[in-house]
Amino acid sequence: MPEVMEHDISVQYALVAAGLPQESEIRAWAERALQAHQRPAELVVRVVDEAEMTALNRRYRGKDGPTNVLAFPYGGMDGIPGDLLGDVVICAPVVAAEAARQDKPSAAHWAHLVVHGVLHLLGYDHHAQADAARMERRESALLTGLGFPDPW
């Protein structure tokens, strides 16, 4: 039987709003994304409002306005071992609006964005077409494994 990795997943809510997923759901979705990660991992999933996401998007991507998810991989420090992968930041109002506009169940969209963000921390990217296809295949497999429809 394969060894089960221990992951330290912190969930932070920087706002109070109806319809937010429970911490246990967010952790389960992040754990699923980490299932192939062969070592312990530590990460934070932070749920924010539009103001905080807009500030992060402007500062780190040079873009105005909020986005749905940002991932901040931790690069590590030479000679200092650690399990920290980084942070995933998700904008609750944007997720709610997108789910409604795309006629998706809220939980399915939340799960997708948590998985998407964690995959970025693991090195997945979608800038090149081949990388995007690889990431989308992984997202599809993880989400259907969680009982959600294929997001693509």
C-alpha positions as CSV (number, residue, x, y, z in Angstrom):
1,M,0.0,0.0,0.0
2,P,1.5,3.4,-0.9
3,E,2.4,5.7,1.9
4,V,0.0,8.5,2.6
5,M,1.7,11.9,2.6
6,E,1.1,14.4,5.4
7,H,0.0,17.8,4.1
8,D,-0.4,20.9,6.2
9,I,-3.2,22.9,4.4
10,S,-4.3,26.1,6.1
11,V,-7.4,27.9,5.0
12,Q,-7.9,31.6,5.7
13,Y,-11.1,33.6,5.2
14,A,-10.5,37.3,4.8
15,L,-14.2,38.0,4.4
16,V,-17.5,36.9,5.6
17,A,-20.0,35.9,2.8
18,A,-22.8,33.5,2.1
19,G,-22.0,30.5,0.0
20,L,-18.4,30.0,0.8
21,P,-17.1,26.4,1.0
22,Q,-16.2,24.9,4.3
23,E,-12.6,24.6,5.3
24,S,-12.9,20.8,5.2
25,E,-14.0,21.0,1.5
26,I,-11.2,23.3,0.5
27,R,-8.7,21.0,2.3
28,A,-10.2,18.0,0.5
29,W,-9.9,19.6,-2.9
30,A,-6.3,20.7,-2.2
31,E,-5.4,17.2,-0.9
32,R,-6.7,15.7,-4.1
33,A,-4.5,18.0,-6.2
34,L,-1.6,17.0,-4.0
35,Q,-2.2,13.2,-4.4
36,A,0.7,12.6,-6.7
37,H,3.1,14.9,-4.7
38,Q,5.6,12.5,-3.3
39,R,6.6,14.4,-0.2
40,P,4.9,16.4,2.6
41,A,3.6,19.8,1.6
42,E,2.5,22.9,3.4
43,L,0.3,25.5,1.7
44,V,-2.2,28.2,2.4
45,V,-5.5,28.8,0.6
46,R,-6.7,32.3,1.3
47,V,-10.3,33.4,0.4
48,V,-10.4,37.2,-0.2
49,D,-12.7,40.0,-1.4
50,E,-12.3,42.0,-4.6
51,A,-10.3,44.8,-3.0
52,E,-7.5,42.4,-1.7
53,M,-7.4,40.5,-5.0
54,T,-7.3,43.7,-7.1
55,A,-4.3,44.9,-5.0
56,L,-2.5,41.5,-5.4
57,N,-3.3,41.3,-9.2
58,R,-2.0,44.9,-9.7
59,R,1.1,44.4,-7.6
60,Y,2.2,41.0,-8.9
61,R,0.8,40.8,-12.4
62,G,0.5,44.5,-13.3
63,K,-3.2,44.1,-14.1
64,D,-6.2,46.1,-12.8
65,G,-9.2,44.5,-11.3
66,P,-9.7,41.2,-9.5
67,T,-9.1,37.8,-10.9
68,N,-10.5,34.5,-9.8
69,V,-7.3,32.8,-8.5
70,L,-3.6,33.6,-8.0
71,A,-0.9,31.2,-7.0
72,F,2.3,32.2,-5.3
73,P,4.8,29.4,-5.3
74,Y,7.4,29.5,-2.6
75,G,10.9,29.3,-4.2
76,G,12.7,28.1,-1.1
77,M,16.0,29.3,0.1
78,D,19.3,27.6,-0.7
79,G,20.4,25.2,2.0
80,I,17.2,25.5,4.0
81,P,14.9,22.4,3.7
82,G,11.2,22.9,3.9
83,D,7.9,21.6,2.7
84,L,6.3,25.0,2.0
85,L,4.7,25.0,-1.5
86,G,3.2,28.5,-1.4
87,D,-0.1,30.3,-1.3
88,V,-3.3,30.1,-3.3
89,V,-5.5,33.2,-3.2
90,I,-9.1,32.9,-4.4
91,C,-11.5,35.8,-4.8
92,A,-14.9,34.8,-3.5
93,P,-17.1,37.4,-5.3
94,V,-15.4,36.6,-8.7
95,V,-15.9,32.9,-8.2
96,A,-19.6,33.4,-7.4
97,A,-20.1,35.7,-10.4
98,E,-18.3,33.3,-12.8
99,A,-20.2,30.2,-11.5
100,A,-23.5,32.1,-12.0
101,R,-22.5,33.4,-15.5
102,Q,-21.2,30.0,-16.6
103,D,-24.2,28.2,-15.1
104,K,-21.9,25.9,-13.0
105,P,-22.6,24.6,-9.5
106,S,-20.7,26.9,-7.1
107,A,-19.0,23.9,-5.4
108,A,-17.7,22.6,-8.8
109,H,-16.2,26.0,-9.6
110,W,-14.6,26.4,-6.2
111,A,-13.1,22.9,-6.4
112,H,-11.8,23.7,-9.9
113,L,-10.1,26.9,-8.8
114,V,-8.6,25.3,-5.7
115,V,-7.2,22.4,-7.8
116,H,-6.0,24.9,-10.4
117,G,-4.1,27.0,-7.9
118,V,-2.5,24.0,-6.2
119,L,-1.4,22.6,-9.6
120,H,0.3,26.0,-10.2
121,L,2.2,25.5,-6.9
122,L,3.3,22.1,-8.2
123,G,4.7,23.6,-11.4
124,Y,1.8,23.3,-13.8
125,D,1.3,26.2,-16.2
126,H,-0.9,27.1,-19.1
127,H,1.0,29.8,-21.0
128,A,2.0,27.4,-23.9
129,Q,-0.7,25.3,-25.6
130,A,0.9,22.0,-24.8
131,D,1.3,23.0,-21.1
132,A,-2.3,24.2,-21.0
133,A,-3.5,20.9,-22.4
134,R,-1.5,18.9,-19.8
135,M,-2.9,21.1,-17.0
136,E,-6.5,20.8,-18.3
137,R,-6.2,17.0,-18.5
138,R,-4.9,16.8,-14.9
139,E,-7.7,19.2,-13.7
140,S,-10.3,17.1,-15.5
141,A,-9.0,13.8,-13.9
142,L,-8.9,15.3,-10.4
143,L,-12.3,17.0,-10.6
144,T,-14.1,13.9,-12.0
145,G,-12.4,11.9,-9.3
146,L,-14.0,14.3,-6.8
147,G,-17.4,13.7,-8.3
148,F,-17.6,17.0,-10.2
149,P,-18.2,17.4,-14.0
150,D,-15.3,18.0,-16.3
151,P,-14.7,21.8,-16.2
152,W,-13.6,21.8,-19.8
